[in-house]
Each structure stands twice: as C-alpha cells, then as structure tokens.
Amino acid sequence: MGPENAKENAMRIPVLFVILSLALAGLCAGSAFADGHRENNHEIAAAVTAKISLAEAADAAERHTGGRALGAGITRHQNSPAYEVKIAEKGVLALVLVSLETGKVLRVEHSGPLGRAAKSAELAAFFKDNPAAGGLTAVIWSAERAQTGQALEADYSTRDRLYEVEILAPDRSLHSIHVDPATLKVVKTTPGESEEVDE
C-alpha cells in the first residue's frame, strides 16, 4: 500500500464515521417521532371513546382533593388510559388520576412541595392572587367553544402566561387554543393537521 492509498483510507474513516453518526441520529429521531405519534394516537383513541370529558375530570379531581386544578391530560394507569390532573393543594402538587369511563378518582399521588415544580407554583400563585380568575374547567370550556371538538390536554405556559388547550376537532385535526386564565378569552388559535387514529 502506497502513501497515497494510506492518506485516502485515513480520509475515508472520518467520513464513514460522520455518515454512520448521522444515520444513527436519524434512526433515533425517527424512533422518537414514532413514539410521540404513537402516544398521541393512543391519547386520541382514548379521548374518542371516553365517557367523561377533560373538563369533567378536572372538576372531579378538584372536588376530591379540595385543591385547584392546574393542568390535565391523558396518561396510562394499569395499562388503561386515564386522565391525569395536576392539583395545587395546600402548597403541595398532587397528581390525580381520573377514570375516562366513570369520572371516579382512581389514585392521588402527592409529588411534593409546589416550589419544586416552578411552573405549577407560578400558576398556583396566580390563582391565589386572582381568586376570581377562571379555573381550569372554565379555561377548557372557553377553548372548546372557540374550536368545536374535545379537549385532550390543557397546560399552562409560564412564558406566555396562557393556557394551551389541545382540541381534537370532529375532522380529527388537532388545534392549539391559547386562553388567558384571567379573562377566559381566547388569545390565539393554531390549526393543526389531521391525525390518523387506529380504532
């Protein structure tokens, strides 16, 4: 092997390494996208068959704990879908699981002091300072009035100081509705794309 071949081989190794690294990164990203899509697909299928709405689950969690609902979405509990509602209760963050079928509280997990969950602590402070502000249930109803459909998730953005409510429209498209909790007014609507659902 001559010096030119050695130099050529030395250049091929880094190029091959870069190509393999990019291919591996692409596989990982594709897998993460597939997992996210699969998770979203399960949430949509669960919401379509649910007998209880996200707003009703938030209300049930508040009544059960005596706290204030801060956010809600769909999760898994014992291999079945359930609503998960974040509750601020006497300075503690609780996660309340609610049945999609009956509205019954399945489980309450205390996650610790609100201070550890900065976003939840900020939102709890907002509600404490603004007791007349609409609660999570009212926020969800405002979003569902603005965009016909069913709420899948409601979460607070500390950056915007707005709730983002994800709505599944009758045509299976997902829409993000941004609601001001102080006024219950819809500030922004972002139309989404249609989702295919395995039923």
HELIX and SHEET records of a PDB file:
HELIX    1   1 PRO A    3  THR A   49  1                                  47    
HELIX    2   2 LEU A   54  THR A   65  1                                  12    
HELIX    3   3 LEU A  114  ARG A  116  5                                   3    
HELIX    4   4 ALA A  118  ASP A  129  1                                  12    
HELIX    5   5 LEU A  136  ALA A  146  1                                  11    
SHEET    1   A 4 ARG A  68  HIS A  77  0                                        
SHEET    2   A 4 SER A  80  GLU A  89 -1                                        
SHEET    3   A 4 VAL A  92  SER A  99 -1                                        
SHEET    4   A 4 VAL A 105  PRO A 113 -1                                        
SHEET    1   B 4 GLN A 150  SER A 157  0                                        
SHEET    2   B 4 LEU A 162  LEU A 168 -1                                        
SHEET    3   B 4 LEU A 174  VAL A 179 -1                                        
SHEET    4   B 4 VAL A 186  THR A 190 -1                                        
END                                                                             
